[in-house]
Amino acid sequence: MEFMGLCLTTITKYQKALFIMGPKRSGKGTIARVMEAVVGTHNVTAQSMSDFTQNFGFVNFIGKTLATIADARLGKKKLAEIAEKILEITGENKIKINRKYKNPIEAVLQTKLFFLSNLPLNIPDESGVLPTRFIYVELTKSFFGKEDPDLADRLLTELPGILNLAIKNFRELLKRNAFIQPQAGEALYKRMRSLCSPVSAFAQELEPYTHPGIIWMRWSEFRKDEGEKPGKRKDFEKELEAAGYDLDAARILEKIKKLGGEVPAYKIRDCSRRFNDPKVRDKKLQEMVELELLNVRLGISEGNKKPTKFYSIKTDRPV
């Protein structure tokens, strides 16, 4: 109801799409039909997943506040392009819209996306951002064989009341200023996260600052249990960092443990290729000091005349 109320407006700041999944005859189409009636057919466009990759696929989005994508099934082609477009639209980014016999335009679409499907979306996304752009609702009961063909028509006679309810809930959304993921869709969110970015889902279960070697061992075991190959370690670590896991901090802590005691900054340069640049290395070390992971002391190391910074692990650092 909050999303329905949102679609009455041009507001896009919440950066969310709605994803409803359920078996056949579970009510997805009825919900879409009622939502379209509330928002107004002139404000709604019906699209397919293929439109996200078509040359003129976004022309019908112009001036619409709601796009319904029914039977959100995917082929294996152009999945990266589909993910990019969904992220651009929900993220309030400008997108290029090609128009027949007219010059293309660039615009921030005010269209909210509403996906209906029998299956979760399986779109690879290394960053793990895509699954967070949806509000999930999972319908579990099918009325196949005992459908009520007049249900939608009866609901539409209650349109004024449904509109008022949508407005009321939308006002609550404005007060809270954020959507709350319904509990009924939590399991679906976790499935989507695992499908779109297995590494991101894996990262959610990791303790912070775990030794990179241990992480790789756990990942290899995890993929083996899933009947999959772990892939290349460098690719895995790249995806892990893209998912927000701080591998550099883990490498630094492990290096200091290995060397013991206080360690001068220059001895940490081999933790990461990025640390070949002293400015990048020192910035990371300062960040870890501010996070209360490291202690820092200014001193003069043996054989040097210039003072240098020494780092040690803070014993009471936060977990």
N, C-alpha and C positions, 0 to 999 in steps of 0.2 A: 504493500500500500504506500509506503514511503517512496519507493521507486516510481510508482504510478504518479504520485503527486509531483515528483521531480520532473517527470516528462511533460508536465503542464507548463514548464518554464524553459528558459534557455540556459539555466545554470548548469555548469559542467565541472565545478570546482572539486566535487567529491571523487572524480576520476574513477568511476565504477561502472561496470556493465552488470546486467542481471543474467544469470545462467540457471535455467530450470531444467532438470533432468528427471525423466521418469519413464516407465514402460508405456506401451501403446494404450490408449484410452485411459490415461491417468488424469487428464484435465489440462494438459499443457495448451492445447488449441483453444479451449474455452477461456483460459486465463488471457491468452493473447487477444482473443476477439473482444473481451470485455475491456481490456486495457486500450485497445485501438479505439473503441467507442468512447471511452472517457477522454482520451487525449484528443480525439477528433481525427477522422480519416485523412483530412487534408494535412495533418501534421505528422503522418506516419508513412513510412515506406517499407515494403516487404522486400527483403533481399535474400540472397543465397551466399554460401561461403565462397563460391567461385567469383562473386562480384568483387571480392577483396583483391583479386589479381587481374581483373579485366581492365582494359584500357580506359573505358568510359564507366567503370563500375561505381564511381562515387557521385555521378551527376544527380541521381535521385536523392542523395543525402542532403543536398542544398536546401535550406529552409525547413528541414524536418527536425522535430525534437525526439523522434523515436524511430528506430529501425528494428524490425523483427526479423530474425534469421531462424527460420524453422528448419527442422531436420538438419542440424549443424553437423553434417558428415564431411569427412575430409578424405581426399585422395592423398597420395604420397608426394605429389608435386607442389612446389611453391609454398611449402609450409612456413619457411622463414619469412617470406613476403607477407603471408597472412598474419603472422605474429607481429611483424613490424607495423602493419596497418592498424591492428587492434590497439597496440600500445600507443600509436600516434593519435588515434581518435580519442581514446579514453584519457590520454595524457595531455590533452589540450594543445597539441602541436599543430603547426600549420602543415597541411598536406596539399600536394599538387592534384588538381582536379581537371582532367582532360575532358573537353566538350566537343561534340561533333560540329564541324564547320565553324567553330569559334575558337578564340584564343583560350588556352588553359588559364585557370586562376589558382591562386593559393589562398587557402582559407582555414580558419580554425572552426571545425564543424561543431554545432551545438546539438548534435544528434547523440542520444543515448542508445546503447546497443542492448538488445534483448535476445538472448540465444535460447532456443528450445531444442532439446536433443534426447535421444534414447541412450546415448553413450557419452562419457566424459570426453572433452576435447584433448586430443593427443598431439600437441604442437610443441616441438622442441624449442626450449628457451633457456639458454645457458645461464642467464642472469637470475632466473627464478622470479622475475617481476610479473610476468604474464598471469600466473594463477592468483596473484594478489589484487588484480584489477577487477575481479568478479565478486558479486554477492551470490552465494550458492543456495539454491533451494532444491531438495531432492524429494520427489513424489514417489511413494512406494506402492500404492495400491492401484491396481488396474481394474477398470470396469468393463473389460472386454467381454462381450456376450450379454451384458446387462446394462448397456448404455442408456442414458436418458437423452434422446435426441432434442428434447425441448428445453434442456437446462439453460443453454446460452440465451435463448429467447426470453426465458423467465427472468434471468439475471438482468438482461437489458431493460426490462420494465422497471428495475430498481436503480437505473442509472443515476438519477439525482442523488440518491442516498450514497451510492458508491463514490460519486464525485466528491461529496462532502467528506466522506471518510478518508479519501485520498488527500484532500486538502488538510484535514485535521492531522493526519500522520505526517504530512510533509512539514507542517509547522513544528512538530516535535523533532523532526530531523534537523531543521534549521536551528533549534535551540541546542541540540546535542552537537551539531556541526560535524557529524560523522556517522556513517552507517555501522551497524553492529551485525556481524555475521550470525545468521540464525543457527541455533544449535542443530537443527534438522539438516543443515548443509555442511557441517564440520567434516564428516567422513568423506563427502564428495570433494571438498577442498583438498584434503590430504591426498586423495587419489589423483586429483588433477595435478597437484604439486609434484607427485612422484612420476607421473607420466610426462609432464612438460620438462622437468629438470630433476632427474634422479639425484644428481650431485647436490642440488640445492636442498632437496628433501633430506639427504644424508647429512648435510651440514647442520640442519636444525637439531639433530640428535647428538652432535659432537660437544664435548666439553671445550671451553675456550683454551687456546694456547697448547693444544695437544701436540706432541712430537710429530713432525711430518711423516716420519717413517712408520709410526704407529697408525696414523690416519690412513696411509696407503695400504697397510696390511688389513685394516678393518674394511676399507673399501673393496679390496680384492675378495675378501671373504663374503661381504655383502652381495657383490655381483655374482659370485659363485652360487650362493644360495638362491639367487633369482634366475639362475640358469643363463647368465650373461657373462661376457668377458669384461675385465676391468678397463681395457683400453690402455693407452699410453699414459704413463705417470705425469709427464709434463702437461698433457692436455687436461688430465683430471685436476691437477693443481691450478691450472688456469681457470677452469670452471669453478673450482672451489673459491678462489679469490673473487671471481665475478659474482658469486653468491653472497659475498660479504664476509667470508671467513678470513681472519687475519693470520695468514701463514707467516708473514715476515716477523711478526711479534713472537710467534711460536719458535721460529728459527733462532731469533736473537736470544730468547730465554734458554734454549737448549745449548747454544754456543757458550753462554756465560756459565751454565752448569758444568759443561765439559771442561772449560778452562779453570773454573773455580775462583773464588774470591772476587776481587775487583778486576775489571777488564778495561783497558784503554779503548777508546772509540775505534781506532784504526784496525784493531784485531777483529772487529765485527764486519769488516768489509766483505768477507767471503760468504756471508749468510745469504746474500741475494745479488744477482747481477745488477740490480738497481742501485746497490750500495757502492758500486764503482764510482758513483758520483757522491763525493763527501757531503754535499748539501742535502741530498736525498736521505742519506744515512743519518746524518745529525738531526734532521727534521723528524725522522721516525723515532729515534732515541728520545728526543725531547717530548714527543707525543706520549711515549710509554712512561716517562717520568711524570707527566701531567696526569696520566691515568693511574698513578701510584703503583706501577708494576716494577719500576726500577728506582734505585737510589743513584744520585750523581754526585761526584766530588771532583773538584779541580785540583790537579797536582802535576808533578813533573815526573815523567817515566824515565827509567834508566837509559842513559845514552842520549837523551834529548835535553835541550835547553829551554824550549818553549813549553809552557804549561799545556796540559791536555785534560780532557774530561775522562774520568774513570766511572764505570757503571757496574752496579751490583744488583742482584735480585732483591727486591723488597720482601722480607720474610713474612710480613703480615699483609701481603698484597691481596686485593679483592679477588674472589673466585668468579 
